[in-house]
Amino acid sequence: MPGRHVSRVRALYKRVLQLHRVLPPDLKALGDQYVKDEFRRHKIVGSDEAQRFLQEWEDMSRNLDACI
């Protein structure tokens, strides 16, 4: 199970950064730094909070993907 979780987190992190590529340079830099900080902050949270965190970011990435 932990391996699947790590894989899910990495895939989501990579996907969000890929979605930022279409942003203007200033917004891309700001967004990339925000994502890096948020993912780093949530490395040590409990499993319930981790699931909520991932769900919110997955929803955000789907919404951003739909706009592109």
PDB file of N, H, CA, C and O in Angstrom:
ATOM      1  N   MET A   1       0.807  -1.208   0.000  1.00  0.00           N
ATOM      2  CA  MET A   1       0.000   0.000   0.000  1.00  0.00           C
ATOM      3  C   MET A   1       0.853   1.276   0.000  1.00  0.00           C
ATOM      4  O   MET A   1       0.562   2.176  -0.788  1.00  0.00           O
ATOM      5  N   PRO A   2       1.889   1.402   0.839  1.00  0.00           N
ATOM      6  CA  PRO A   2       2.682   2.632   0.803  1.00  0.00           C
ATOM      7  C   PRO A   2       3.288   2.907  -0.568  1.00  0.00           C
ATOM      8  O   PRO A   2       3.405   4.064  -0.971  1.00  0.00           O
ATOM      9  N   GLY A   3       3.675   1.853  -1.290  1.00  0.00           N
ATOM     10  H   GLY A   3       3.580   0.913  -0.962  1.00  0.00           H
ATOM     11  CA  GLY A   3       4.229   2.040  -2.629  1.00  0.00           C
ATOM     12  C   GLY A   3       3.227   2.665  -3.578  1.00  0.00           C
ATOM     13  O   GLY A   3       3.580   3.527  -4.383  1.00  0.00           O
ATOM     14  N   ARG A   4       1.978   2.232  -3.486  1.00  0.00           N
ATOM     15  H   ARG A   4       1.691   1.532  -2.832  1.00  0.00           H
ATOM     16  CA  ARG A   4       0.931   2.810  -4.342  1.00  0.00           C
ATOM     17  C   ARG A   4       0.691   4.271  -3.985  1.00  0.00           C
ATOM     18  O   ARG A   4       0.474   5.110  -4.859  1.00  0.00           O
ATOM     19  N   HIS A   5       0.733   4.562  -2.689  1.00  0.00           N
ATOM     20  H   HIS A   5       0.909   3.880  -1.979  1.00  0.00           H
ATOM     21  CA  HIS A   5       0.517   5.944  -2.246  1.00  0.00           C
ATOM     22  C   HIS A   5       1.612   6.853  -2.789  1.00  0.00           C
ATOM     23  O   HIS A   5       1.331   7.928  -3.319  1.00  0.00           O
ATOM     24  N   VAL A   6       2.854   6.420  -2.655  1.00  0.00           N
ATOM     25  H   VAL A   6       3.083   5.548  -2.224  1.00  0.00           H
ATOM     26  CA  VAL A   6       3.984   7.214  -3.143  1.00  0.00           C
ATOM     27  C   VAL A   6       3.872   7.416  -4.645  1.00  0.00           C
ATOM     28  O   VAL A   6       4.118   8.514  -5.146  1.00  0.00           O
ATOM     29  N   SER A   7       3.506   6.376  -5.357  1.00  0.00           N
ATOM     30  H   SER A   7       3.306   5.485  -4.950  1.00  0.00           H
ATOM     31  CA  SER A   7       3.346   6.466  -6.806  1.00  0.00           C
ATOM     32  C   SER A   7       2.239   7.452  -7.178  1.00  0.00           C
ATOM     33  O   SER A   7       2.384   8.240  -8.112  1.00  0.00           O
ATOM     34  N   ARG A   8       1.141   7.397  -6.442  1.00  0.00           N
ATOM     35  H   ARG A   8       1.023   6.757  -5.683  1.00  0.00           H
ATOM     36  CA  ARG A   8       0.011   8.309  -6.684  1.00  0.00           C
ATOM     37  C   ARG A   8       0.424   9.758  -6.437  1.00  0.00           C
ATOM     38  O   ARG A   8       0.087  10.648  -7.218  1.00  0.00           O
ATOM     39  N   VAL A   9       1.146   9.985  -5.361  1.00  0.00           N
ATOM     40  H   VAL A   9       1.420   9.262  -4.727  1.00  0.00           H
ATOM     41  CA  VAL A   9       1.595  11.338  -5.017  1.00  0.00           C
ATOM     42  C   VAL A   9       2.542  11.872  -6.088  1.00  0.00           C
ATOM     43  O   VAL A   9       2.395  13.008  -6.538  1.00  0.00           O
ATOM     44  N   ARG A  10       3.508  11.059  -6.495  1.00  0.00           N
ATOM     45  H   ARG A  10       3.628  10.136  -6.129  1.00  0.00           H
ATOM     46  CA  ARG A  10       4.470  11.493  -7.520  1.00  0.00           C
ATOM     47  C   ARG A  10       3.791  11.794  -8.840  1.00  0.00           C
ATOM     48  O   ARG A  10       4.109  12.788  -9.494  1.00  0.00           O
ATOM     49  N   ALA A  11       2.856  10.941  -9.236  1.00  0.00           N
ATOM     50  H   ALA A  11       2.597  10.134  -8.705  1.00  0.00           H
ATOM     51  CA  ALA A  11       2.148  11.157 -10.499  1.00  0.00           C
ATOM     52  C   ALA A  11       1.338  12.444 -10.454  1.00  0.00           C
ATOM     53  O   ALA A  11       1.315  13.200 -11.425  1.00  0.00           O
ATOM     54  N   LEU A  12       0.678  12.694  -9.338  1.00  0.00           N
ATOM     55  H   LEU A  12       0.696  12.080  -8.549  1.00  0.00           H
ATOM     56  CA  LEU A  12      -0.122  13.913  -9.199  1.00  0.00           C
ATOM     57  C   LEU A  12       0.780  15.146  -9.201  1.00  0.00           C
ATOM     58  O   LEU A  12       0.480  16.133  -9.873  1.00  0.00           O
ATOM     59  N   TYR A  13       1.863  15.094  -8.464  1.00  0.00           N
ATOM     60  H   TYR A  13       2.106  14.293  -7.918  1.00  0.00           H
ATOM     61  CA  TYR A  13       2.822  16.198  -8.401  1.00  0.00           C
ATOM     62  C   TYR A  13       3.336  16.525  -9.807  1.00  0.00           C
ATOM     63  O   TYR A  13       3.369  17.686 -10.216  1.00  0.00           O
ATOM     64  N   LYS A  14       3.730  15.497 -10.523  1.00  0.00           N
ATOM     65  H   LYS A  14       3.704  14.554 -10.191  1.00  0.00           H
ATOM     66  CA  LYS A  14       4.234  15.676 -11.892  1.00  0.00           C
ATOM     67  C   LYS A  14       3.154  16.256 -12.795  1.00  0.00           C
ATOM     68  O   LYS A  14       3.433  17.143 -13.602  1.00  0.00           O
ATOM     69  N   ARG A  15       1.924  15.765 -12.668  1.00  0.00           N
ATOM     70  H   ARG A  15       1.698  15.045 -12.012  1.00  0.00           H
ATOM     71  CA  ARG A  15       0.814  16.238 -13.502  1.00  0.00           C
ATOM     72  C   ARG A  15       0.538  17.727 -13.261  1.00  0.00           C
ATOM     73  O   ARG A  15       0.355  18.488 -14.211  1.00  0.00           O
ATOM     74  N   VAL A  16       0.510  18.129 -12.018  1.00  0.00           N
ATOM     75  H   VAL A  16       0.658  17.510 -11.246  1.00  0.00           H
ATOM     76  CA  VAL A  16       0.241  19.539 -11.698  1.00  0.00           C
ATOM     77  C   VAL A  16       1.343  20.429 -12.282  1.00  0.00           C
ATOM     78  O   VAL A  16       1.051  21.477 -12.858  1.00  0.00           O
ATOM     79  N   LEU A  17       2.597  20.019 -12.137  1.00  0.00           N
ATOM     80  H   LEU A  17       2.834  19.168 -11.669  1.00  0.00           H
ATOM     81  CA  LEU A  17       3.687  20.817 -12.694  1.00  0.00           C
ATOM     82  C   LEU A  17       3.612  20.867 -14.225  1.00  0.00           C
ATOM     83  O   LEU A  17       3.942  21.888 -14.829  1.00  0.00           O
ATOM     84  N   GLN A  18       3.185  19.782 -14.842  1.00  0.00           N
ATOM     85  H   GLN A  18       2.917  18.953 -14.351  1.00  0.00           H
ATOM     86  CA  GLN A  18       3.011  19.778 -16.302  1.00  0.00           C
ATOM     87  C   GLN A  18       1.916  20.755 -16.710  1.00  0.00           C
ATOM     88  O   GLN A  18       2.057  21.469 -17.703  1.00  0.00           O
ATOM     89  N   LEU A  19       0.836  20.789 -15.955  1.00  0.00           N
ATOM     90  H   LEU A  19       0.721  20.210 -15.148  1.00  0.00           H
ATOM     91  CA  LEU A  19      -0.258  21.715 -16.270  1.00  0.00           C
ATOM     92  C   LEU A  19       0.195  23.170 -16.154  1.00  0.00           C
ATOM     93  O   LEU A  19      -0.327  24.041 -16.850  1.00  0.00           O
ATOM     94  N   HIS A  20       1.146  23.428 -15.295  1.00  0.00           N
ATOM     95  H   HIS A  20       1.570  22.720 -14.730  1.00  0.00           H
ATOM     96  CA  HIS A  20       1.648  24.799 -15.124  1.00  0.00           C
ATOM     97  C   HIS A  20       2.471  25.281 -16.317  1.00  0.00           C
ATOM     98  O   HIS A  20       2.707  26.482 -16.453  1.00  0.00           O
ATOM     99  N   ARG A  21       2.905  24.381 -17.168  1.00  0.00           N
ATOM    100  H   ARG A  21       2.714  23.406 -17.058  1.00  0.00           H
ATOM    101  CA  ARG A  21       3.752  24.773 -18.304  1.00  0.00           C
ATOM    102  C   ARG A  21       3.085  25.783 -19.238  1.00  0.00           C
ATOM    103  O   ARG A  21       3.776  26.549 -19.910  1.00  0.00           O
ATOM    104  N   VAL A  22       1.761  25.794 -19.286  1.00  0.00           N
ATOM    105  H   VAL A  22       1.200  25.173 -18.739  1.00  0.00           H
ATOM    106  CA  VAL A  22       1.061  26.702 -20.200  1.00  0.00           C
ATOM    107  C   VAL A  22       0.855  28.088 -19.597  1.00  0.00           C
ATOM    108  O   VAL A  22       0.398  29.002 -20.283  1.00  0.00           O
ATOM    109  N   LEU A  23       1.187  28.245 -18.329  1.00  0.00           N
ATOM    110  H   LEU A  23       1.559  27.502 -17.772  1.00  0.00           H
ATOM    111  CA  LEU A  23       1.002  29.533 -17.665  1.00  0.00           C
ATOM    112  C   LEU A  23       2.095  30.516 -18.076  1.00  0.00           C
ATOM    113  O   LEU A  23       3.186  30.106 -18.472  1.00  0.00           O
ATOM    114  N   PRO A  24       1.803  31.805 -17.983  1.00  0.00           N
ATOM    115  CA  PRO A  24       2.856  32.799 -18.200  1.00  0.00           C
ATOM    116  C   PRO A  24       3.993  32.557 -17.200  1.00  0.00           C
ATOM    117  O   PRO A  24       3.752  32.058 -16.100  1.00  0.00           O
ATOM    118  N   PRO A  25       5.219  32.904 -17.570  1.00  0.00           N
ATOM    119  CA  PRO A  25       6.391  32.595 -16.725  1.00  0.00           C
ATOM    120  C   PRO A  25       6.264  33.003 -15.256  1.00  0.00           C
ATOM    121  O   PRO A  25       6.641  32.235 -14.370  1.00  0.00           O
ATOM    122  N   ASP A  26       5.742  34.192 -14.989  1.00  0.00           N
ATOM    123  H   ASP A  26       5.436  34.815 -15.709  1.00  0.00           H
ATOM    124  CA  ASP A  26       5.617  34.638 -13.597  1.00  0.00           C
ATOM    125  C   ASP A  26       4.646  33.764 -12.813  1.00  0.00           C
ATOM    126  O   ASP A  26       4.921  33.381 -11.676  1.00  0.00           O
ATOM    127  N   LEU A  27       3.504  33.451 -13.433  1.00  0.00           N
ATOM    128  H   LEU A  27       3.280  33.763 -14.357  1.00  0.00           H
ATOM    129  CA  LEU A  27       2.518  32.616 -12.757  1.00  0.00           C
ATOM    130  C   LEU A  27       3.009  31.176 -12.624  1.00  0.00           C
ATOM    131  O   LEU A  27       2.743  30.513 -11.621  1.00  0.00           O
ATOM    132  N   LYS A  28       3.722  30.699 -13.633  1.00  0.00           N
ATOM    133  H   LYS A  28       3.939  31.237 -14.447  1.00  0.00           H
ATOM    134  CA  LYS A  28       4.278  29.350 -13.571  1.00  0.00           C
ATOM    135  C   LYS A  28       5.242  29.226 -12.392  1.00  0.00           C
ATOM    136  O   LYS A  28       5.172  28.262 -11.630  1.00  0.00           O
ATOM    137  N   ALA A  29       6.132  30.192 -12.244  1.00  0.00           N
ATOM    138  H   ALA A  29       6.189  30.976 -12.863  1.00  0.00           H
ATOM    139  CA  ALA A  29       7.103  30.166 -11.147  1.00  0.00           C
ATOM    140  C   ALA A  29       6.390  30.198  -9.793  1.00  0.00           C
ATOM    141  O   ALA A  29       6.741  29.450  -8.880  1.00  0.00           O
ATOM    142  N   LEU A  30       5.394  31.065  -9.674  1.00  0.00           N
ATOM    143  H   LEU A  30       5.109  31.672 -10.415  1.00  0.00           H
ATOM    144  CA  LEU A  30       4.633  31.168  -8.429  1.00  0.00           C
ATOM    145  C   LEU A  30       3.891  29.865  -8.146  1.00  0.00           C
ATOM    146  O   LEU A  30       3.936  29.356  -7.026  1.00  0.00           O
ATOM    147  N   GLY A  31       3.209  29.324  -9.156  1.00  0.00           N
ATOM    148  H   GLY A  31       3.173  29.738 -10.066  1.00  0.00           H
ATOM    149  CA  GLY A  31       2.461  28.078  -8.994  1.00  0.00           C
ATOM    150  C   GLY A  31       3.351  26.903  -8.678  1.00  0.00           C
ATOM    151  O   GLY A  31       3.022  26.088  -7.815  1.00  0.00           O
ATOM    152  N   ASP A  32       4.477  26.802  -9.364  1.00  0.00           N
ATOM    153  H   ASP A  32       4.744  27.464 -10.065  1.00  0.00           H
ATOM    154  CA  ASP A  32       5.405  25.704  -9.116  1.00  0.00           C
ATOM    155  C   ASP A  32       5.925  25.747  -7.679  1.00  0.00           C
ATOM    156  O   ASP A  32       5.997  24.718  -7.008  1.00  0.00           O
ATOM    157  N   GLN A  33       6.281  26.924  -7.220  1.00  0.00           N
ATOM    158  H   GLN A  33       6.223  27.760  -7.765  1.00  0.00           H
ATOM    159  CA  GLN A  33       6.789  27.047  -5.849  1.00  0.00           C
ATOM    160  C   GLN A  33       5.706  26.702  -4.836  1.00  0.00           C
ATOM    161  O   GLN A  33       5.982  26.048  -3.831  1.00  0.00           O
ATOM    162  N   TYR A  34       4.480  27.133  -5.093  1.00  0.00           N
ATOM    163  H   TYR A  34       4.255  27.664  -5.910  1.00  0.00           H
ATOM    164  CA  TYR A  34       3.364  26.830  -4.196  1.00  0.00           C
ATOM    165  C   TYR A  34       3.139  25.324  -4.107  1.00  0.00           C
ATOM    166  O   TYR A  34       2.981  24.775  -3.016  1.00  0.00           O
ATOM    167  N   VAL A  35       3.125  24.658  -5.268  1.00  0.00           N
ATOM    168  H   VAL A  35       3.253  25.104  -6.154  1.00  0.00           H
ATOM    169  CA  VAL A  35       2.913  23.211  -5.300  1.00  0.00           C
ATOM    170  C   VAL A  35       4.038  22.497  -4.546  1.00  0.00           C
ATOM    171  O   VAL A  35       3.776  21.598  -3.747  1.00  0.00           O
ATOM    172  N   LYS A  36       5.271  22.891  -4.794  1.00  0.00           N
ATOM    173  H   LYS A  36       5.483  23.621  -5.443  1.00  0.00           H
ATOM    174  CA  LYS A  36       6.405  22.263  -4.112  1.00  0.00           C
ATOM    175  C   LYS A  36       6.294  22.427  -2.595  1.00  0.00           C
ATOM    176  O   LYS A  36       6.512  21.477  -1.843  1.00  0.00           O
ATOM    177  N   ASP A  37       5.957  23.629  -2.158  1.00  0.00           N
ATOM    178  H   ASP A  37       5.780  24.401  -2.769  1.00  0.00           H
ATOM    179  CA  ASP A  37       5.821  23.882  -0.722  1.00  0.00           C
ATOM    180  C   ASP A  37       4.682  23.064  -0.117  1.00  0.00           C
ATOM    181  O   ASP A  37       4.843  22.474   0.951  1.00  0.00           O
ATOM    182  N   GLU A  38       3.540  23.025  -0.786  1.00  0.00           N
ATOM    183  H   GLU A  38       3.408  23.505  -1.654  1.00  0.00           H
ATOM    184  CA  GLU A  38       2.381  22.287  -0.272  1.00  0.00           C
ATOM    185  C   GLU A  38       2.660  20.786  -0.186  1.00  0.00           C
ATOM    186  O   GLU A  38       2.358  20.153   0.826  1.00  0.00           O
ATOM    187  N   PHE A  39       3.226  20.228  -1.226  1.00  0.00           N
ATOM    188  H   PHE A  39       3.472  20.742  -2.048  1.00  0.00           H
ATOM    189  CA  PHE A  39       3.521  18.800  -1.203  1.00  0.00           C
ATOM    190  C   PHE A  39       4.568  18.482  -0.131  1.00  0.00           C
ATOM    191  O   PHE A  39       4.481  17.451   0.536  1.00  0.00           O
ATOM    192  N   ARG A  40       5.536  19.347   0.031  1.00  0.00           N
ATOM    193  H   ARG A  40       5.608  20.184  -0.511  1.00  0.00           H
ATOM    194  CA  ARG A  40       6.559  19.149   1.057  1.00  0.00           C
ATOM    195  C   ARG A  40       5.936  19.210   2.454  1.00  0.00           C
ATOM    196  O   ARG A  40       6.262  18.398   3.320  1.00  0.00           O
ATOM    197  N   ARG A  41       5.045  20.171   2.666  1.00  0.00           N
ATOM    198  H   ARG A  41       4.780  20.830   1.962  1.00  0.00           H
ATOM    199  CA  ARG A  41       4.392  20.324   3.962  1.00  0.00           C
ATOM    200  C   ARG A  41       3.532  19.119   4.341  1.00  0.00           C
ATOM    201  O   ARG A  41       3.395  18.787   5.518  1.00  0.00           O
ATOM    202  N   HIS A  42       2.964  18.479   3.341  1.00  0.00           N
ATOM    203  H   HIS A  42       3.075  18.749   2.384  1.00  0.00           H
ATOM    204  CA  HIS A  42       2.040  17.377   3.610  1.00  0.00           C
ATOM    205  C   HIS A  42       2.705  16.004   3.584  1.00  0.00           C
ATOM    206  O   HIS A  42       2.015  14.985   3.550  1.00  0.00           O
ATOM    207  N   LYS A  43       4.007  15.966   3.599  1.00  0.00           N
ATOM    208  H   LYS A  43       4.568  16.794   3.626  1.00  0.00           H
ATOM    209  CA  LYS A  43       4.729  14.689   3.618  1.00  0.00           C
ATOM    210  C   LYS A  43       4.516  13.913   4.910  1.00  0.00           C
ATOM    211  O   LYS A  43       4.551  12.682   4.904  1.00  0.00           O
ATOM    212  N   ILE A  44       4.300  14.605   6.001  1.00  0.00           N
ATOM    213  H   ILE A  44       4.272  15.605   6.006  1.00  0.00           H
ATOM    214  CA  ILE A  44       4.261  13.943   7.305  1.00  0.00           C
ATOM    215  C   ILE A  44       2.893  13.992   7.976  1.00  0.00           C
ATOM    216  O   ILE A  44       2.807  13.841   9.195  1.00  0.00           O
ATOM    217  N   VAL A  45       1.840  14.196   7.224  1.00  0.00           N
ATOM    218  H   VAL A  45       1.910  14.319   6.234  1.00  0.00           H
ATOM    219  CA  VAL A  45       0.502  14.260   7.813  1.00  0.00           C
ATOM    220  C   VAL A  45      -0.065  12.857   7.980  1.00  0.00           C
ATOM    221  O   VAL A  45       0.466  11.886   7.442  1.00  0.00           O
ATOM    222  N   GLY A  46      -1.147  12.771   8.732  1.00  0.00           N
ATOM    223  H   GLY A  46      -1.579  13.560   9.169  1.00  0.00           H
ATOM    224  CA  GLY A  46      -1.827  11.491   8.930  1.00  0.00           C
ATOM    225  C   GLY A  46      -2.528  11.032   7.657  1.00  0.00           C
ATOM    226  O   GLY A  46      -2.665  11.793   6.700  1.00  0.00           O
ATOM    227  N   SER A  47      -2.962   9.793   7.661  1.00  0.00           N
ATOM    228  H   SER A  47      -2.850   9.175   8.439  1.00  0.00           H
ATOM    229  CA  SER A  47      -3.524   9.222   6.438  1.00  0.00           C
ATOM    230  C   SER A  47      -4.834   9.891   6.014  1.00  0.00           C
ATOM    231  O   SER A  47      -5.072  10.055   4.817  1.00  0.00           O
ATOM    232  N   ASP A  48      -5.683  10.277   6.960  1.00  0.00           N
ATOM    233  H   ASP A  48      -5.490  10.143   7.932  1.00  0.00           H
ATOM    234  CA  ASP A  48      -6.937  10.950   6.590  1.00  0.00           C
ATOM    235  C   ASP A  48      -6.667  12.288   5.919  1.00  0.00           C
ATOM    236  O   ASP A  48      -7.262  12.610   4.891  1.00  0.00           O
ATOM    237  N   GLU A  49      -5.765  13.061   6.509  1.00  0.00           N
ATOM    238  H   GLU A  49      -5.282  12.799   7.344  1.00  0.00           H
ATOM    239  CA  GLU A  49      -5.430  14.365   5.932  1.00  0.00           C
ATOM    240  C   GLU A  49      -4.735  14.195   4.585  1.00  0.00           C
ATOM    241  O   GLU A  49      -4.955  14.986   3.667  1.00  0.00           O
ATOM    242  N   ALA A  50      -3.902  13.171   4.465  1.00  0.00           N
ATOM    243  H   ALA A  50      -3.723  12.528   5.210  1.00  0.00           H
ATOM    244  CA  ALA A  50      -3.221  12.904   3.192  1.00  0.00           C
ATOM    245  C   ALA A  50      -4.235  12.580   2.098  1.00  0.00           C
ATOM    246  O   ALA A  50      -4.095  13.038   0.964  1.00  0.00           O
ATOM    247  N   GLN A  51      -5.245  11.800   2.433  1.00  0.00           N
ATOM    248  H   GLN A  51      -5.359  11.428   3.354  1.00  0.00           H
ATOM    249  CA  GLN A  51      -6.275  11.461   1.445  1.00  0.00           C
ATOM    250  C   GLN A  51      -7.051  12.700   1.013  1.00  0.00           C
ATOM    251  O   GLN A  51      -7.321  12.879  -0.175  1.00  0.00           O
ATOM    252  N   ARG A  52      -7.412  13.555   1.965  1.00  0.00           N
ATOM    253  H   ARG A  52      -7.193  13.409   2.930  1.00  0.00           H
ATOM    254  CA  ARG A  52      -8.115  14.808   1.625  1.00  0.00           C
ATOM    255  C   ARG A  52      -7.229  15.695   0.754  1.00  0.00           C
ATOM    256  O   ARG A  52      -7.692  16.275  -0.228  1.00  0.00           O
ATOM    257  N   PHE A  53      -5.969  15.795   1.117  1.00  0.00           N
ATOM    258  H   PHE A  53      -5.593  15.324   1.915  1.00  0.00           H
ATOM    259  CA  PHE A  53      -5.011  16.601   0.361  1.00  0.00           C
ATOM    260  C   PHE A  53      -4.928  16.115  -1.082  1.00  0.00           C
ATOM    261  O   PHE A  53      -5.029  16.909  -2.017  1.00  0.00           O
ATOM    262  N   LEU A  54      -4.746  14.822  -1.257  1.00  0.00           N
ATOM    263  H   LEU A  54      -4.664  14.177  -0.498  1.00  0.00           H
ATOM    264  CA  LEU A  54      -4.648  14.262  -2.612  1.00  0.00           C
ATOM    265  C   LEU A  54      -5.932  14.457  -3.390  1.00  0.00           C
ATOM    266  O   LEU A  54      -5.889  14.787  -4.575  1.00  0.00           O
ATOM    267  N   GLN A  55      -7.068  14.260  -2.754  1.00  0.00           N
ATOM    268  H   GLN A  55      -7.103  13.991  -1.791  1.00  0.00           H
ATOM    269  CA  GLN A  55      -8.348  14.421  -3.438  1.00  0.00           C
ATOM    270  C   GLN A  55      -8.527  15.865  -3.935  1.00  0.00           C
ATOM    271  O   GLN A  55      -8.957  16.096  -5.065  1.00  0.00           O
ATOM    272  N   GLU A  56      -8.192  16.815  -3.081  1.00  0.00           N
ATOM    273  H   GLU A  56      -7.842  16.628  -2.164  1.00  0.00           H
ATOM    274  CA  GLU A  56      -8.316  18.224  -3.473  1.00  0.00           C
ATOM    275  C   GLU A  56      -7.396  18.555  -4.652  1.00  0.00           C
ATOM    276  O   GLU A  56      -7.813  19.233  -5.590  1.00  0.00           O
ATOM    277  N   TRP A  57      -6.154  18.081  -4.609  1.00  0.00           N
ATOM    278  H   TRP A  57      -5.815  17.530  -3.847  1.00  0.00           H
ATOM    279  CA  TRP A  57      -5.232  18.360  -5.705  1.00  0.00           C
ATOM    280  C   TRP A  57      -5.631  17.621  -6.981  1.00  0.00           C
ATOM    281  O   TRP A  57      -5.441  18.145  -8.078  1.00  0.00           O
ATOM    282  N   GLU A  58      -6.177  16.420  -6.854  1.00  0.00           N
ATOM    283  H   GLU A  58      -6.331  15.994  -5.962  1.00  0.00           H
ATOM    284  CA  GLU A  58      -6.657  15.706  -8.044  1.00  0.00           C
ATOM    285  C   GLU A  58      -7.830  16.447  -8.674  1.00  0.00           C
ATOM    286  O   GLU A  58      -7.907  16.570  -9.897  1.00  0.00           O
ATOM    287  N   ASP A  59      -8.744  16.940  -7.841  1.00  0.00           N
ATOM    288  H   ASP A  59      -8.682  16.840  -6.847  1.00  0.00           H
ATOM    289  CA  ASP A  59      -9.865  17.734  -8.354  1.00  0.00           C
ATOM    290  C   ASP A  59      -9.360  18.995  -9.052  1.00  0.00           C
ATOM    291  O   ASP A  59      -9.828  19.348 -10.135  1.00  0.00           O
ATOM    292  N   MET A  60      -8.400  19.666  -8.418  1.00  0.00           N
ATOM    293  H   MET A  60      -8.020  19.379  -7.539  1.00  0.00           H
ATOM    294  CA  MET A  60      -7.850  20.892  -9.008  1.00  0.00           C
ATOM    295  C   MET A  60      -7.179  20.595 -10.344  1.00  0.00           C
ATOM    296  O   MET A  60      -7.330  21.356 -11.299  1.00  0.00           O
ATOM    297  N   SER A  61      -6.445  19.498 -10.414  1.00  0.00           N
ATOM    298  H   SER A  61      -6.323  18.879  -9.638  1.00  0.00           H
ATOM    299  CA  SER A  61      -5.752  19.192 -11.670  1.00  0.00           C
ATOM    300  C   SER A  61      -6.741  18.854 -12.780  1.00  0.00           C
ATOM    301  O   SER A  61      -6.517  19.206 -13.938  1.00  0.00           O
ATOM    302  N   ARG A  62      -7.832  18.175 -12.435  1.00  0.00           N
ATOM    303  H   ARG A  62      -8.013  17.889 -11.494  1.00  0.00           H
ATOM    304  CA  ARG A  62      -8.868  17.903 -13.456  1.00  0.00           C
ATOM    305  C   ARG A  62      -9.519  19.200 -13.930  1.00  0.00           C
ATOM    306  O   ARG A  62      -9.771  19.366 -15.123  1.00  0.00           O
ATOM    307  N   ASN A  63      -9.790  20.114 -13.008  1.00  0.00           N
ATOM    308  H   ASN A  63      -9.585  19.979 -12.039  1.00  0.00           H
ATOM    309  CA  ASN A  63     -10.393  21.399 -13.377  1.00  0.00           C
ATOM    310  C   ASN A  63      -9.442  22.215 -14.262  1.00  0.00           C
ATOM    311  O   ASN A  63      -9.864  22.807 -15.255  1.00  0.00           O
ATOM    312  N   LEU A  64      -8.181  22.239 -13.900  1.00  0.00           N
ATOM    313  H   LEU A  64      -7.837  21.758 -13.093  1.00  0.00           H
ATOM    314  CA  LEU A  64      -7.196  22.975 -14.691  1.00  0.00           C
ATOM    315  C   LEU A  64      -7.043  22.342 -16.077  1.00  0.00           C
ATOM    316  O   LEU A  64      -6.928  23.044 -17.082  1.00  0.00           O
ATOM    317  N   ASP A  65      -7.044  21.028 -16.115  1.00  0.00           N
ATOM    318  H   ASP A  65      -7.137  20.458 -15.299  1.00  0.00           H
ATOM    319  CA  ASP A  65      -6.924  20.308 -17.381  1.00  0.00           C
ATOM    320  C   ASP A  65      -8.108  20.610 -18.291  1.00  0.00           C
ATOM    321  O   ASP A  65      -7.947  20.723 -19.506  1.00  0.00           O
ATOM    322  N   ALA A  66      -9.286  20.738 -17.710  1.00  0.00           N
ATOM    323  H   ALA A  66      -9.416  20.645 -16.722  1.00  0.00           H
ATOM    324  CA  ALA A  66     -10.479  21.023 -18.495  1.00  0.00           C
ATOM    325  C   ALA A  66     -10.434  22.435 -19.092  1.00  0.00           C
ATOM    326  O   ALA A  66     -11.035  22.690 -20.135  1.00  0.00           O
ATOM    327  N   CYS A  67      -9.727  23.340 -18.434  1.00  0.00           N
ATOM    328  H   CYS A  67      -9.239  23.134 -17.586  1.00  0.00           H
ATOM    329  CA  CYS A  67      -9.635  24.722 -18.906  1.00  0.00           C
ATOM    330  C   CYS A  67      -8.604  24.900 -20.008  1.00  0.00           C
ATOM    331  O   CYS A  67      -8.643  25.882 -20.749  1.00  0.00           O
ATOM    332  N   ILE A  68      -7.694  23.962 -20.115  1.00  0.00           N
ATOM    333  H   ILE A  68      -7.662  23.164 -19.514  1.00  0.00           H
ATOM    334  CA  ILE A  68      -6.605  24.106 -21.093  1.00  0.00           C
ATOM    335  C   ILE A  68      -7.041  23.603 -22.452  1.00  0.00           C
ATOM    336  O   ILE A  68      -6.262  23.641 -23.404  1.00  0.00           O
TER     337      ILE A  68
END
